[in-house]
Amino acid sequence: MQFSGRRRKVITSPQVELYGQALQFYGQPPLENMSLSEFESFAVDRLKLLKTIENLGVSYVKLSDDYKRKLDNESRNLNFPYRPDAVPDDRKSQVGPSEYEKRRKDHISHFILRLAYCQTEDLRRWFIQQEVDLFRYRFNGLQPKQKVEFLHKNNLQYDTISVEEKKTLQDKLVNSSHNVSGITVEDQDFYKVPFQDALDLVRTRKVYLKAGYVYIPHQDIVAIVLNDFRTRLSKALALTARSLPAVHSDERLQPLLNHLSHAYVGQDYSIQKNVGKISLEQIDSLSVKSFPLCMRQLHQALRDSHHLRHGGRMQYGLFLKGIGLSLEQALQFWRSEFIRGKVDADKFDKAYAYGIRHMFGKEGKRADYTPYSCMKVILSNLPSQGDHHGCPFRHSDPELLKQKLQFYKVSPSGISQILELVKGMHYQLACQKYFELTHSIEEASFSLNHPNQYFIESQRVLGGGKDIKREVGTPQRSQENSAARGSTADREAAAAANAAKDLPEMTEDLDSFFQDA
Amino acid sequence: MPSSGYDAACLPDLLPLYYRRLFPFAQYHRWLNYGGVQKNYFQNREFSFTLKDDIYVRYQSFSTQTELEKEMLKMNPYKIDVGAIYSHRPNQHNTVKSGTFQALEKELVFDIDMTDYDDVRSCCSAAEICSKCWTLMTIAVHILDRALRDDFGFQHLLWVYSGRRGVHCWVCDEAARKLSVAARSAVAEYLSLVKGGDETVKKVVLTDPLHPFIRESLAVVERYFPQYALHEQEILSRKESVDKVLALVPEDILFLFQCCIYEGNKACSRAVGNSKGQHFEKEIMLQYCYPRLDVNVSKGVNHLLKSPFSVHPKTGRISVPMDLEELDTFDPLAVPTIRSATVLNARVSEDVKEKENEKDAAERRKIRDYKRTSLAKYVKYFDQFLDGLALSWKGELLKKSDLEKDF
């Protein structure tokens, strides 16, 4: 080490080079020793960050100003890097960890969570989704020059097309995407990329596709980068899964990793409590009183047409399992309903009983399927002609939704509040509002993310069990409280406060665990 | 639609005849073996059979064409489905360490089912089809075939009549077989324009600019729309169907129409035509005619789909490949059934042997009938398809042998 008077000397060490870039593909795992407590706190912090990303992604349009602002805040609070132009060895009067330390934390925590989230398809899918969203937000924050630098450093070489070809394809290129104008075509390079490397653009038809290649202007290369990131991470997780036995043999790590992977979903309602406590006769009245709208709709459709298609059977069947129906009850329930329709007992036993047993883990690979969370219902398996599954707040025409709510005797002012939330794409908040209106309470004490959670909370309210807690929140929140009752910001704060409450509790548990050890 | 008095009770007797004499095993194996370029491609392919009394068996696999023939003759399947190529022989999957038995490759497939159009066809519903609504399948094949070739660059597409109420497409290019789940789902979504279930009234929404894919698809729909929708389906003839159409028209346009009727003002219709971003006429045509595909069928690498040349047990019709040159005259109700194929074949092959040089017009007509309604022409078309596919193998095999010589 060299000292030269007062002038700050730039000391280059291998570590600085390692974290020289703000953004990375996480290609190389960290190679250093660290304490268990740092290991644990890094992991928990990243988990909080990813959970925030998940929640923000449902409530806001990704990369909108609100979204970025909130994510900036969260990154800052958790000591993760959020300013891409900070220099790694900048140690000038900074409060808290340096940029270098933040990047190191980012690097290490990512790899720890890989260990926790590589084990099952569901965990992997969730982890990859949040990491991709995080990457997108960070890449978006880079300057154009830094973006190009990133591309080159990571070997994404795609061919550009000639000027003549650009001219020939000009109209088609302009018509294929909103942000491509005649000027774009003239000024920018267009890259020819195999369609398999640009699936997001293909899926949403936002790009020109010819003979298996998509034509992308330089400005849009981010989608490609994201896809590449996703693919690399997916492969890496598969590899990580294979080396898990070695990791699990370290007794210090196994409990922590298990705890981490269960934390993300909170409760997944896969372990059936109260099996058999619900009788089939109760279901009709329960569907009106305590089912979320999606399940009420499915139940109604089932009663009306004595049939549900596969998507509906899965969504509703697993929900019923989650509220405590036993396999025998489920079989009886579906059978008696289907028989009223066009299906005779024989056909039911042959064609449908298998599927129900499958849901309960009694067939095939004997996986015990978990009831769908709101996220899953909203995002996957779009309903099509003849289907009744999905989230009504997301998938129904607003007009039809309105009629349905009127039919279910929701007040006109309540209906317009719900429709406002739907317009803003806050589907879970809309459902929560539906809960509040149908249970005649001012404010739900929970943040809705699972249909079975809706059911349990509803039963709690109706059974007069636990008190409905008023939200004890941050000062910021109580200001908004007095300013605008029932505004969306209110809900956000409540939701965020709720989410934030869970994780500190979890960390406390982890702390005490380690103290015992 | 009664298919000439078909009764599933005939299957136990006719299926053995069909499998012994008509099922084109040689071509079938030639297809699924893909030139032997990849080791164990045929051996690791999953088949599933549905036997008499709805007994369903999965994870069937065969080492050779002969073994496939033997087993099919023995088991006499009512339905045959083709699945993926796995990492190990499917019939040994229980011996493989859990987690390592995986589906690796499969053709990219599409399934267009007429029941998905029930809300827009008035002539039939559910499992019925007729010549009037079959046009929907014609339109679907034209649109998807063009898109898969021109947009995605695929070359080896096998279109097959499902035997009852729809069509399947098997994209057999190597690149297609190697596609991931995410890629398959992306392709299917690119091709999807009609979205929403029973709860959605307006299922097609277009915004500016119109993507070239939409323009191309519209061009196909517009070719068929007047004859199909206005003439055959008569969507503007009865009040209830008119109402259904009007439900898809935006309110402000309807208001303008009413003005026009009152004022008789020609300027109105021009105004309507120029309304910015209003594509309701195109949206209506697409909602009535654009192909509706089930994304879930195309997504899964391990998805099992009805095999070409298998029999549809509910109709007795054979799943035959469709020659796209004759697409517009394809008649699903003239597709050979297991009865017509086996019986006709039995009768004629005897006659043919006896009267090979018969110049009698009646006999010639009989032989011509045989050729027209029998399986022969479909097998011939399948051969042509395989010839095209084989060209792609030749390149691969040469490459492989070159590499081997280097060592």
Boltz contact constraints between the chains, C-beta under 6 A:
constraints:
  - contact:
      token1: [A, 172]
      token2: [B, 212]
      max_distance: 6.0
  - contact:
      token1: [A, 175]
      token2: [B, 209]
      max_distance: 6.0
  - contact:
      token1: [A, 175]
      token2: [B, 212]
      max_distance: 6.0
  - contact:
      token1: [A, 176]
      token2: [B, 211]
      max_distance: 6.0
  - contact:
      token1: [A, 196]
      token2: [B, 183]
      max_distance: 6.0
  - contact:
      token1: [A, 199]
      token2: [B, 182]
      max_distance: 6.0
  - contact:
      token1: [A, 199]
      token2: [B, 183]
      max_distance: 6.0
  - contact:
      token1: [A, 199]
      token2: [B, 186]
      max_distance: 6.0
  - contact:
      token1: [A, 202]
      token2: [B, 186]
      max_distance: 6.0
  - contact:
      token1: [A, 202]
      token2: [B, 190]
      max_distance: 6.0
  - contact:
      token1: [A, 203]
      token2: [B, 186]
      max_distance: 6.0
  - contact:
      token1: [A, 203]
      token2: [B, 189]
      max_distance: 6.0
  - contact:
      token1: [A, 205]
      token2: [B, 190]
      max_distance: 6.0
  - contact:
      token1: [A, 205]
      token2: [B, 211]
      max_distance: 6.0
  - contact:
      token1: [A, 209]
      token2: [B, 151]
      max_distance: 6.0
  - contact:
      token1: [A, 211]
      token2: [B, 153]
      max_distance: 6.0
  - contact:
      token1: [A, 212]
      token2: [B, 152]
      max_distance: 6.0
  - contact:
      token1: [A, 212]
      token2: [B, 153]
      max_distance: 6.0
  - contact:
      token1: [A, 350]
      token2: [B, 54]
      max_distance: 6.0
  - contact:
      token1: [A, 383]
      token2: [B, 197]
      max_distance: 6.0
  - contact:
      token1: [A, 384]
      token2: [B, 197]
      max_distance: 6.0
  - contact:
      token1: [A, 385]
      token2: [B, 116]
      max_distance: 6.0
  - contact:
      token1: [A, 387]
      token2: [B, 197]
      max_distance: 6.0
  - contact:
      token1: [A, 396]
      token2: [B, 199]
      max_distance: 6.0
  - contact:
      token1: [A, 397]
      token2: [B, 200]
      max_distance: 6.0
  - contact:
      token1: [A, 397]
      token2: [B, 201]
      max_distance: 6.0
  - contact:
      token1: [A, 400]
      token2: [B, 199]
      max_distance: 6.0
